[in-house]
Amino acid sequence: MRRAARVFSSPLAGVSNATAGLGRVVQELAQLALPLIGRVSAGSPILAQEHVDQTYTVEGGLFQQQPDYLLKVRGMSMRDVGIIDGDLLAVKATREARNGQIIVARLGDDVTVKRLQRTKDGIELLAENPDYLPIIVQPGEPFEIEGIAVGLIRNTMLN
């Protein structure tokens, strides 16, 4: 009885834990409006088309990291990690990525989705399909990381 009295002696005891739990539930139920800003190649790089095609509303808890935008995937070079033609790739905008992360890379005016591999000789963009060769980024070639893949939306009706 004495222990229980100490725990509940303050009218606000336990409220912060309950509030934190409620905050997580509210965040998961919150809706994200994600713009579909074009398409990205999962094959050979394609010309980037950066304009908002449409906006999708999805549950906030769908992704572990909050994406900033969606890109429609074209091609099958990433099929062995489950990224296929017609998927919507959820992307978190960033210029930084670690080895092994799946990135959206800009090569001049072209954009592609590949796995990043930094080597002593430079940068390789690796496909996840043995039918595709790596893209070797030569020193001095235009290359930028546009973002990292944080999720995927698949809807066969979108194709």
N, C-alpha and C positions, 0 to 999 in steps of 0.2 A: 504494500500500500504506500509506504513512504517513497519508494522508487517511482511509482506511478505519479505521485504528487509532484515530484521534482520534474519529471518529463513534461507534464502538462501544466506546470505552474504558470507559465507565460501564455497568454491568450494567443500568441503568434507562433508558439512552438510547433514545428512540423509544417508550417505554411510554406516556407521556402522550398522544401522538398516537393510538396504537392504542386506548388506553382511551377517548379522546373519541369515536373512530369507533364503538367498540363501544357506548358510551353512547347514541349516536344510534340505532343499530339496535335496542337494547333498548327505547328510548323509543317507536320506531315500532311495535314488536311489542306493547307494553304495551296492556292493555285499559282503556278508559274505560267507566264505568257512568254513563250519562246518563239522568236522570229525564225522562219525558214529563210535563210539569206542566199540560197543558191544551191549549187551542187559541188560535190568533190569527187575526184576520181579515185577509185580503188582499182587501178590498172595503170595506164600511162597518164601522166599529168594532163589535165584539161584546163582550158581557159576559165578563170574564175568569173563568176557572174554574181557580183555583190549587190543585190538589192533584195528587199523583203518580198518574197513570193506570197507569203501567207504567215499567219501566226497560229501556233498550236497552244492550247491551254492544257497543262498536265498537272498532276498532283506534285506538290513540292517535295514529298518524301520519296519520289520515284528514283532519284539519283543520290548517291552518297555525297558527291560534290555538286554544287549548283551550277548547271550549264548556263552559258550566256546566249547561245544560239544553236540552231540546227542546220545541218547540211544534208542534202539528199545524196546518197551514195550512188555512183555509177561505176559498174565493173565488179569483178570478182577476185581481185588480188588479195583481199583480206578475208576470204571465206573461211579459212581454217581457224579463225578466232571468232567466227560467227557474224562477221560484217559482210552483208551481201547486197547485191544490186537492188536498189529501191528502198533500202533502210534509211531512216533518219538518224544521223549521227549527232549526238548531243556533245557540244564542244564548250569547254571552258577556255575563254580567251586568255592566253599567256604567251610570253616570249621565251619562257624557260621550260625545259623538260629534262627528265632524267633518261639515261640509257634504258632501253626496253619499253618505254612508254609509247603508246600509239598516239601519233601526232597528226595534226593538219599542217602540212608544210607548203610554203609558197616558194616556187622555183621560177623566178622572173614573174611572168604574168599567169603562170599555171599553178594549180593547187592540187595536192594529192594527199591521201591518208595512208600512212605507213608506220612501221615500227622504227623508232629512232635508234641508231647504233653509231656512237662516236668511236673512232679508232685512232691509232697514232697517225694515220695518214689522212684523216679527215672524217667525213660524215657519210654513212650509208643509210639509205631508207629501204627497209626490208619489207617485202611482201610476205603475206601469210598464206601463200599458195605456191607450190613448187613450179607452176607453169609460168611464173613471173620472175624475172631477174631483179636483183637489187638495183636501186638507183644510186649511183656514186656521185656525190656532190664534190666537184673538184674545187681546190682552193681558188678563190676569186670569183667563183660562180655565184649568181644571186641566189640566196637562200635565207628564208626566215621561218621561224616557227610561229604559226598563227594561233595555235591552241592545242590542248590535249583532249582526247576522247574521254568522256566521263560516263557515257551511256549510249543506249541505242533504243530506238523505237521501231518496231517492225509492224507494218500493217500492209498486208498483201493488196488491200484496196487502193493503196497509194501508187502502185506501179502503173 
